[in-house]
Amino acid sequence: MVSRYLIRFLFAAVVLSTFGCELFNTRDPEDPAGARGSWEVPLAPEDVLTNLSLALFERNASNYMRSFAEDSFAFLADPTVVQQQPSLALWNYGNEEAHINSLFGEGVLPQDSVAFVVFSAIEQTLLGDTANITAHYDLTAQVAIAGAPGQMAGEAQFSMIVGNQGYWEIRTWSDRRTEELASWSELKALLQSR
């Protein structure tokens, strides 16, 4: 009887010493430049807008891009902006990624400035695994480029889907200017032309 317990103990000791060498060691800290921040799994379409707002405020490009359908995203810029800059007519996921990386890049958005968006007057139509959301937005981004609008406003129409990972993401985003202020499309055009 004693020998059976002794054999089990020795076996467990050998297994732990062989495979568990690092069992009690501390791990290396995570890179702070990674996809951290306040991103939460968007279980409802409006959660995507919350994640988009937080990622912009936190200057987190990875979390910002998690809001978009990588294989099918399209941005439909304000028609007046497209007339001035036709390259915005074919805006896709890659363009959006280049835009946000440019916005958060060195010398564009100073460290002591803020960038945030507030969505309001949100109307939502939900049909199974697709949703359409229309919202007014107020965007503030103190970009350090001549001619950059600091305050922007407009109407955003989002078509969302439940993506392959099982959470909501933006498939199409239409932007329309609604006020005297510049639209988000104008900021994208400015950063694309640099």
N, C-alpha and C positions, 0 to 999 in steps of 0.2 A: 504494500500500500504506500509506504513512504517513498519507495523508488519511483512509483508512477508520478507523484507530485514533484519529485526532484527532477525527473525527466521533463515534465511540462515546464517547470521553472527554467531549466537550462535551455530548453527549446525557445521559450519566450525571450530569454536573455540574448540568445544568439540572433534571433530575428530582429529584435530591437537594436542590437549593436550593429547589425549588418545594414538594415534599411532605415534605421532611425538615427543615424549619426548626427543629423542636423535638427533632431526633434526639439531640442531645447535651446537652440541658437536663436538669436534675434534675426529678423529679416531685414533686408535692405529697404530703406524708405522709398516710397513711390516718387516718381518724377512729378513735380508740381505742375509741369507744363502739359500733363496728360488731360484726358477728358474728365475732369472733375467738375465740381460746381453743383448747381441746384437742379440739374436735369432729373425729371421724374418720368417714369414710363407713362406715356400718354394713353390712358385707358378711355378717355373721352376726347372728342375733337377739340374742345376748348382748351384742353391740357396742352395741345401743341402750341397754341398762342402764348400760353404762360411760359412754356419752355423757350420759345423764340425770344420773348421779352427778357427772361432771365439770362439767356446766353448772350444777348446783346449787352446787357448791363454788366455782366461779368467778363465781357470780352473773351468769350470762350467759343472759338471757331468750330471746334469738334462738336460741341453740344448744339450749336446753331445748325450745323449741317445735318444732324440727326433728325431734324424736323422735316426733312425733304425726302421724297422717294427718289433714290439714286438712279434708278433705271428709267424713270418716266417724268421727272420734274420739268416743268416749263414755266417761265415767268413771262407774263404778257404785260409789257410796259404800257404806260399811258400813251395813247396814240399820238399826241402832240410831241412827245419826247422821241418816239420812234421816227417821226418825220424828220427830226433834227439829227438823230443818230440811228440810222437803219440797222446797225449791228445788234441793237437791242431786240430786234424782231425774232431772233433765233436763240434766245437766252435759255440755257439749260442748267443742269446740275453743276457741270464744270465751271460755267460762268459765275454761278452763284458762289461756288467755293472760292474762285479767284477774287470775287468782289469782297467777301467777308474777310479773307486773308489780307487783301489790300487795305480795307478799312481798319483792321486791327494791326496793320504793319507799322513799322517804325516811321515816325515823322508824319503820320496821317492823322491819327487820333491821339493828341497829347495825353500823357499820363494823368495830368491834373484836370482833364475834361471828362464830361460824362457822355454816355451814349445810352439812350433808353427809348422804348416805345410803349405807348399805352393804347390798348385796343378798347373801344367802347361801342355802344349801340350795336351789340353783337346779335345778329339774326342767324339762326341755324336751321337747316333742313337735313334730317337724318334718314337715310334709306339703306338699311342693312349695314353693309361694310363700306358705304360711301357717305360722305357728308358734304354739304355746301354751306359755307359760312361767309357772311358779309359783315364787315366791321369797319368802323371809322378808326383811323389811327392818327396819333400825334407822335412824331418821331423827332427826337433831339439828338444831334450828333455834332459836336463842335470840331469839325474837321479843319485841319491846318493847311488848306489848299485854297488859293485865291479863287473867289467866285463860288465857294461851297456854301450851300444853304445851311444855316444852323438849325432852323426849325422847319419841319416838313409836316404835311398833313394830307390826308386823302382817304379814299375808300379802297379797301382791299377785299377782293373776293377770292376765297380759298376753296378749291375742290380737294377733298381729302379722301384717303383710302386707308383701309387696314392693310399694312404692308406685310411682307413675308415674315417679319419677326413678331407679328401679332399685335402691333400697336399702330396708332394713327400717325399718318404722315401726309405732308402736302404734296399733291400731284401737280396742281396748277395754281398759280397765284396771279390774279389780274389786279393791276394798279390803276386807279383813276384819281386825277387831281380834282379836288372839290372846293378848294378855297384859293385865296390869293397866295398862300404859301406854296413853296415847291413841293413836289411829290417825291416819294421814295425812288421812283424811276429816274428822276433828275440826279439824285445822289449816285445811283448805279452808273448812269451815263458819264458823270464826271470822273468817277474812279476808273471806269473802263478806258477813258480817253487819255489817262496818264501814261 
